[in-house]
Amino acid sequence: MKKRILGFDPGLANTGWGIIDADASRFKAIAYGTISTPADIPIGERLDMIFKKSSDIVKKFEPELAGIESLYFTKNVTSAIPVAQAKGILLLSLFHSGIEAEEYTPQQIKQAITGSGRAEKNQVQEMIRILLGLKDVPKPDHAADALGAAVCCYNSNLITARGVI
């Protein structure tokens, strides 16, 4: 049964997004990109841009599910705050659109894509390229990460639906 899934890699400056169609173990990239906000405007305006653009993406592509990469910061709490703000806005946008959102750690996404939660970024990106049948590795990196979150979301829901967990 085919599903359309949206993935997000949250960030205040650049939020990656990716739309995939998935059926069994076959994946197809539909669209991907980034939502970029200028650093020289007020944070409220930047968050509003993320909300509006993410809402537009949901309206245009009509996903059934969404996967969001969760925060992973060990040292720099200051840089985690803007990412958390962007993530909150994405969750709000999805909620207003009636889309179920699930969060995945970077390790869960790596595991879903490569089979190893410790895979290097270039290994993950190459596997995303292969899984989605793309000619080149998706760019920018944030978009590739968002596509990975979408694949992880599908795999997670497929396993849950089959009762494996």
C-alpha positions in Angstrom: 0.0 0.0 0.0 1.6 3.3 -1.2 2.1 6.0 1.4 3.3 9.6 0.9 5.6 10.7 3.7 7.2 14.0 4.6 10.5 14.3 6.4 12.0 17.3 8.2 15.5 18.1 9.4 14.7 21.2 11.6 16.9 24.2 11.8 16.4 28.0 12.2 18.7 29.0 9.3 18.0 25.9 7.1 15.2 23.4 7.5 15.5 20.4 5.2 12.4 18.8 3.8 11.7 15.8 1.6 8.7 14.0 0.2 8.8 10.4 -0.7 6.3 7.8 -1.9 6.8 4.4 -0.4 5.3 1.0 -1.2 6.7 -2.2 0.5 10.4 -1.7 0.2 10.4 0.6 -2.8 10.9 4.3 -2.4 10.6 7.3 -4.8 11.7 10.8 -4.0 9.0 13.2 -5.1 10.5 16.5 -4.1 13.0 17.9 -1.6 14.7 21.2 -0.6 15.3 23.6 2.2 13.4 26.3 3.9 16.0 29.1 4.5 15.6 32.1 6.7 17.8 35.2 6.8 19.8 35.7 10.0 19.3 39.5 9.9 15.5 39.4 10.6 13.7 39.0 13.9 13.4 35.4 15.2 9.6 35.6 15.2 9.6 36.5 11.5 12.0 33.6 10.8 9.8 31.1 12.7 6.7 32.5 10.8 8.5 31.8 7.5 9.2 28.2 8.5 5.5 27.8 9.6 4.1 29.2 6.4 6.5 27.4 4.0 6.1 24.1 5.8 2.3 24.5 5.7 2.6 25.2 2.0 4.6 22.0 1.5 2.0 19.9 3.3 -0.8 21.5 1.3 1.0 20.9 -2.0 2.1 17.3 -1.5 -0.6 16.0 1.0 1.6 13.5 3.0 0.0 10.9 5.3 2.7 10.8 7.8 5.8 12.9 8.8 9.1 12.0 10.3 11.2 14.7 12.1 14.8 14.3 13.1 15.0 14.9 16.8 17.6 17.1 18.5 21.0 15.7 19.3 23.4 18.1 21.0 25.9 17.0 23.6 27.8 20.3 24.3 26.3 23.4 22.8 23.0 24.0 24.4 22.9 27.5 22.8 22.7 26.1 19.3 20.1 23.6 20.4 17.6 26.3 21.3 16.9 27.7 17.7 16.7 24.2 16.4 14.2 23.3 19.1 12.2 26.4 18.2 12.1 25.5 14.5 11.1 21.9 15.4 8.3 23.2 17.5 7.0 25.3 14.6 7.2 22.3 12.3 5.2 20.1 14.8 2.6 22.9 15.1 2.3 23.2 11.3 1.8 19.4 11.0 -0.7 19.4 13.9 -2.8 22.2 12.2 -2.7 20.1 9.0 -3.8 16.9 10.7 -0.6 15.1 9.9 0.8 12.6 12.4 4.4 13.4 13.2 7.0 11.0 14.7 10.4 11.9 15.9 13.6 9.9 15.3 17.1 10.3 16.6 20.0 10.6 14.1 21.0 7.1 15.2 17.6 5.7 14.4 17.6 7.3 11.0 21.1 6.0 10.3 20.0 2.5 11.4 17.0 2.6 9.1 19.0 3.8 6.1 22.3 1.9 6.4 21.7 -0.8 9.0 24.2 0.9 11.4 23.4 3.7 13.8 27.0 4.7 13.6 27.3 5.2 9.9 29.1 8.2 8.6 27.1 11.1 6.9 28.5 10.2 3.4 27.4 6.6 3.8 23.9 7.6 4.8 23.6 10.0 1.9 24.8 7.4 -0.6 22.3 4.9 0.7 19.6 7.5 0.4 20.6 8.1 -3.2 20.4 4.3 -3.9 17.2 3.7 -2.0 15.4 6.6 -3.7 16.9 5.8 -7.2 18.4 9.2 -7.5 21.2 10.0 -10.0 23.1 12.1 -7.4 23.2 12.4 -3.7 20.5 14.9 -2.6 21.8 18.4 -1.9 21.9 20.3 0.3 22.7 18.0 3.3 19.6 19.2 5.2 17.4 17.9 2.4 19.2 14.5 2.3 18.7 14.3 6.1 15.0 15.1 5.7 14.6 12.3 3.1 16.3 10.0 5.5 13.8 10.9 8.2 10.9 10.1 5.8 12.4 6.7 4.9 12.9 6.0 8.6 9.2 7.0 9.3 7.9 4.7 6.7 10.1 1.7 7.9 9.0 2.4 11.5 5.3 2.5 10.6 5.6 -0.6 8.4 7.2 -2.6 11.2 4.5 -1.4 13.6 1.7 -2.2 11.2 3.0 -5.7 10.8 3.1 -6.2 14.5 6.8 -6.9 14.6 7.4 -4.5 17.5 
